[in-house]
Amino acid sequence: MNRRALLLFLLSSLLPAAALAQGAANPPKAVPKPVPKPGPKDLCPVCGMLVSKYPNWVATIVYRDGHAHYFDGAKDMFKFWHDPAKYAAGHKRDDMAAIWVTDFYNLQPVDARKAWYVIGADVLGPMGHEFVPLASKEDAADFLKDHKGKRVLGFDQVVRGMAEQLDDGRF
């Protein structure tokens, strides 16, 4: 057996298959930790509501240091996202590691940046009109049709001030 074949054999027996598939320079990414759940006393930093009372609407921002902010819906999460220092002194977007929203249909956490949001629907959240999060564009289109929604938006389409417009019933 030549040295190259021997080295490959030894490496394959020592390294996990995922590391070999990606190459030694790109080790496999760590599996994300489960999305933390709000405790019974966790308050939304935007409106002050007890978040755990509305588990079907929870949104979560997790920081690199493990700290988390919980919101009673995507609308308040977007208010915070656009101006974190207003609601939590010293907190910055650059320190955020993950953002989660609860999918309307399956009630599971979904990456907020990959979710789709319907506005103007006949479904209201804990604070009235809401960005209703859905895991796929297809689900968002179905929800829009079934619940008389006005628009479907991706994360980056939700601009500063839009959440306040929802508060006023403007879509």
PyMOL commands that set and color helices and strands:
alter all, ss='L'
color gray80, all
select helices_A, chain A and resi 3-14+17-22+51-53+55-57+74-82+84-87+93-95+137-146+155-157+162-167
alter helices_A, ss='H'
color red, helices_A
select strands_A, chain A and resi 59-63+68-71+96-102+109-111+116-119+132-134+151-154
alter strands_A, ss='S'
color yellow, strands_A
deselect
rebuild
show_as cartoon
